[in-house]
């Protein structure tokens, strides 16, 4: 059973099963029809005002919390749902169901809302927002076994990149490739063994964003020369710069130009988006003046092996 005292968010969720009076139920569901409350899952609601104040990721996590709270079982959140709770990036469609681990003896059927993996509860778990969640290494291992190569690399890269960083409100963690490999031995690998091995061997914590990770995947699929990551180069001014991708053989710099560079506080570092854009232009001008070729791309190109291959070949990468 969940301990409501550890769940600061639970009071914001309204469970219709707790509204006993027929009159009160009629009033409540009329307000739902008017849009005053949003359904998180059947039987669980939140006020429209609170929902509208949340971003896409927070909304997804609130649905996960509602699913576990509605079940009133201290399940261990796992797989894609654990990825969301760990604030790791995800590319592609998100599952609408919440994935959990439960004991072998517990059993229970999965539903469209709650997918139960009756594989036992691992010894090492963490608490995030009051919920039990698989460790970062186990979360990555589960993704490696169940998801696409691209999704696996994005999650593994992000976990490795965040290792050792302190994030407010999140458990501290450090993780290595060897720890993830060790966790794979605890996961049923009847299917996806080769895919999981390929993804973990390809993972690299030097990738700083999901766009960079996805770009790396498509560069490899295009059979182009693998770039150096976060290489340090000197501009014409003598200033030193780090670049996302560097092909020294072809003297080509590659940059993934996602919105995060101009919106995420981690990249802005106190600057306005306008100042960040001007700084990025100055940086590119300095590197080009030093004789380096440069190719930039965004999400649309990063997500297309053919488009990224064509752009880099045109820039001189082989």
C-alpha positions in Angstrom: 0.0 0.0 0.0 1.2 3.5 -0.8 2.1 5.9 2.0 0.2 9.1 1.2 2.5 11.0 3.6 5.4 10.5 1.1 3.4 11.7 -1.9 3.3 15.4 -1.9 1.3 15.4 -5.2 -1.4 13.0 -4.3 -3.8 15.6 -2.9 -4.0 17.2 -6.4 -5.5 14.0 -7.8 -9.2 13.4 -7.4 -10.3 9.7 -7.4 -13.9 9.4 -8.3 -14.3 6.2 -6.2 -13.9 8.5 -3.2 -17.0 10.5 -4.1 -19.7 8.4 -2.6 -22.8 10.6 -2.7 -24.8 10.3 -5.9 -25.5 14.0 -5.9 -21.8 14.9 -5.5 -20.9 12.5 -8.3 -23.3 14.1 -10.7 -22.0 17.5 -9.9 -18.4 16.4 -10.3 -18.9 14.6 -13.6 -20.8 17.6 -15.0 -17.8 19.7 -14.2 -15.6 17.1 -16.0 -17.9 17.5 -19.1 -17.4 21.3 -18.8 -13.7 20.8 -18.9 -13.0 21.9 -15.3 -11.2 18.6 -14.6 -9.0 16.5 -16.8 -9.0 12.7 -16.8 -5.6 11.2 -16.1 -7.0 7.7 -16.4 -10.4 6.2 -15.7 -11.3 7.2 -12.1 -8.5 9.7 -11.6 -8.7 13.4 -12.4 -6.9 16.7 -11.9 -8.1 20.3 -12.2 -7.7 21.8 -15.6 -5.9 24.8 -14.1 -3.2 22.5 -12.6 -3.0 20.4 -15.8 -2.5 23.5 -18.0 0.4 24.7 -15.8 2.3 21.5 -16.6 4.6 20.8 -19.5 4.4 17.7 -21.6 6.9 15.7 -19.5 5.3 16.7 -16.2 1.9 15.6 -17.6 3.3 12.2 -18.5 4.7 11.8 -15.1 1.4 12.8 -13.4 -0.4 10.0 -15.4 2.2 7.5 -14.2 1.7 8.7 -10.6 -2.1 8.5 -11.0 -1.9 4.9 -12.3 0.2 3.7 -9.4 -1.8 5.6 -6.8 -5.1 4.3 -8.2 -3.8 0.7 -7.9 -2.8 1.6 -4.3 0.1 -0.8 -4.5 3.8 0.1 -3.9 4.8 -1.1 -7.4 8.2 -0.5 -8.8 7.9 1.8 -11.8 10.0 0.4 -14.7 10.8 0.5 -18.4 9.6 3.6 -20.3 7.8 4.8 -17.2 11.0 4.8 -15.2 12.7 6.7 -18.0 10.2 9.4 -17.5 10.5 9.4 -13.7 14.3 9.7 -14.1 13.8 12.7 -16.4 15.7 11.0 -19.2 14.8 11.9 -22.8 12.7 9.7 -25.0 12.2 9.8 -28.8 9.2 8.5 -30.6 5.7 7.8 -29.3 5.3 7.3 -25.6 3.4 4.4 -24.2 0.1 5.5 -22.6 0.3 2.7 -20.1 2.4 2.7 -16.9 5.0 -0.1 -16.6 5.7 -1.6 -13.2 7.6 -4.6 -11.8 6.0 -6.9 -9.3 6.9 -10.0 -7.3 6.7 -13.4 -8.9 4.1 -14.5 -6.3 1.9 -11.4 -6.7 0.8 -12.1 -10.2 -2.0 -10.0 -11.6 -3.0 -9.1 -15.1 -1.9 -6.1 -17.2 -4.4 -3.6 -18.5 -4.3 -0.7 -20.9 -3.4 1.5 -18.0 -1.0 -0.7 -16.0 1.5 -3.1 -17.6 2.8 -5.6 -15.0 6.1 -7.3 -15.4 5.9 -10.2 -13.0 9.7 -10.8 -12.9 10.5 -10.0 -9.3 11.6 -6.8 -7.6 15.3 -6.0 -7.8 17.2 -5.3 -4.7 18.3 -1.9 -5.7 15.5 0.6 -6.2 15.2 4.4 -5.8 12.4 6.7 -4.6 11.4 9.5 -6.9 8.5 11.8 -6.1 7.6 9.2 -3.5 7.3 6.3 -5.9 9.6 3.3 -6.1 11.5 3.3 -9.4 14.1 0.9 -10.9 17.7 2.0 -10.6 19.2 4.0 -13.4 21.3 1.0 -14.6 18.2 -1.3 -14.5 16.1 1.3 -16.2 18.6 1.5 -19.1 18.9 -2.3 -19.2 15.1 -2.7 -19.5 15.0 -0.2 -22.4 17.9 -1.9 -24.2 15.9 -5.1 -24.2 12.5 -3.7 -25.2 13.0 -0.7 -27.4 14.5 0.3 -30.7 18.2 0.8 -31.3 17.6 4.6 -31.6 15.6 4.8 -28.4 18.1 2.7 -26.5 21.1 4.8 -27.5 19.3 8.1 -26.6 18.5 6.8 -23.1 21.8 5.1 -22.5 23.8 8.2 -23.7 21.7 10.5 -21.5 22.2 8.3 -18.4 25.9 8.1 -18.9 26.1 11.8 -19.6 24.2 12.7 -16.4 26.3 10.3 -14.2 27.6 12.1 -11.2 25.6 15.3 -11.9 23.5 16.7 -9.1 19.9 17.5 -10.1 17.6 19.1 -7.6 14.9 16.8 -6.3 16.4 13.7 -7.9 18.4 10.9 -6.3 22.2 11.2 -6.9 23.6 8.5 -9.1 26.6 7.3 -11.0 26.4 4.7 -13.7 28.9 3.0 -16.0 28.7 0.8 -19.0 29.9 -2.1 -16.9 27.1 -1.6 -14.4 24.5 -1.5 -17.2 26.0 -4.7 -18.7 25.8 -6.3 -15.3 22.1 -5.4 -15.0 21.4 -7.0 -18.4 22.2 -10.3 -16.7 19.2 -9.8 -14.5 16.8 -9.1 -17.4 15.1 -11.9 -19.3 16.9 -11.7 -22.7 15.0 -14.3 -24.7 14.6 -11.6 -27.3 16.7 -8.6 -28.2 20.1 -9.9 -27.1 21.9 -8.7 -30.2 20.1 -5.4 -30.2 20.9 -4.7 -26.5 24.5 -5.6 -27.0 24.8 -3.4 -30.0 23.2 -0.4 -28.3 25.3 -0.6 -25.1 28.5 -0.9 -27.2 27.5 2.2 -29.2 26.4 4.3 -26.2 28.6 7.3 -25.3 28.1 9.8 -22.5 29.9 12.5 -24.5 26.6 13.0 -26.4 25.0 16.0 -24.7 21.5 15.8 -26.1 19.0 13.3 -27.6 19.4 15.1 -30.9 23.1 14.4 -30.9 22.5 10.8 -29.9 20.0 10.3 -32.8 22.5 12.0 -35.2 25.2 9.6 -34.1 22.9 6.6 -34.8 22.0 7.8 -38.3 25.7 8.7 -39.1 26.5 5.1 -38.3 23.6 3.7 -40.2 24.7 5.8 -43.2 28.2 4.1 -43.0 29.9 7.4 -42.7 33.1 7.9 -40.7 32.4 8.1 -37.0 33.1 11.6 -35.7 34.9 12.7 -32.6 32.5 14.0 -29.9 32.8 17.3 -28.0 36.2 18.0 -29.6 38.0 21.2 -28.7 39.0 23.4 -31.6 40.7 26.8 -31.9 39.1 29.6 -33.8 40.8 32.3 -35.8 40.6 34.6 -32.7 42.6 32.1 -30.7 39.6 31.2 -28.6 38.9 27.5 -27.9 35.5 26.0 -28.7 33.9 22.6 -28.1 32.0 21.3 -31.1 29.3 18.5 -31.2 31.0 16.5 -34.0 34.4 16.7 -35.6 35.8 14.9 -38.6 39.6 15.8 -38.6 40.2 13.7 -41.7 37.8 15.9 -43.7 38.2 19.1 -41.6 34.4 19.2 -41.1 32.5 20.3 -37.9 29.0 19.0 -37.3 26.5 20.8 -35.1 23.1 19.6 -34.0 21.1 22.8 -33.7 18.2 21.9 -31.4 15.9 24.3 -29.6 17.5 23.4 -26.3 20.5 25.6 -27.1 18.3 28.6 -27.1 15.7 27.6 -24.4 17.2 25.2 -21.9 18.7 27.0 -18.8 21.6 24.5 -18.8 22.7 25.8 -22.2 21.7 29.4 -21.8 23.7 29.8 -18.5 21.9 33.0 -17.7 21.8 34.4 -21.2 18.7 35.4 -23.1 17.8 33.3 -26.1 18.7 36.2 -28.4 22.1 36.5 -26.8 22.7 32.8 -27.1 21.8 32.9 -30.8 24.3 35.8 -31.4 27.0 33.9 -29.4 26.4 30.8 -31.5 26.8 32.9 -34.7 30.1 34.5 -33.4 31.4 31.0 -32.5 30.6 29.7 -36.0 32.2 32.7 -37.7 35.3 32.2 -35.6 35.6 28.5 -36.5 34.9 29.1 -40.2 37.5 31.9 -40.3 40.0 29.3 -38.9 39.5 27.3 -42.1 37.0 24.7 -40.8 34.0 23.6 -42.8 30.8 23.5 -40.8 27.4 21.7 -41.3 24.4 22.3 -39.0 21.2 20.4 -38.8 18.0 20.2 -36.7 15.6 17.5 -35.7 14.1 16.9 -39.1 17.5 16.0 -40.6 18.8 14.2 -37.5 15.7 11.9 -37.7 16.4 11.0 -41.3 19.4 8.8 -42.2 19.2 9.7 -45.9 18.9 13.5 -45.2 21.7 13.5 -42.7 23.9 11.4 -45.0 23.3 13.7 -48.0 24.0 16.8 -46.0 27.3 15.5 -44.5 28.5 14.1 -47.8 27.8 17.5 -49.4 30.0 19.0 -46.6 32.8 16.6 -47.4 32.4 13.7 -45.0 32.8 10.2 -46.3 
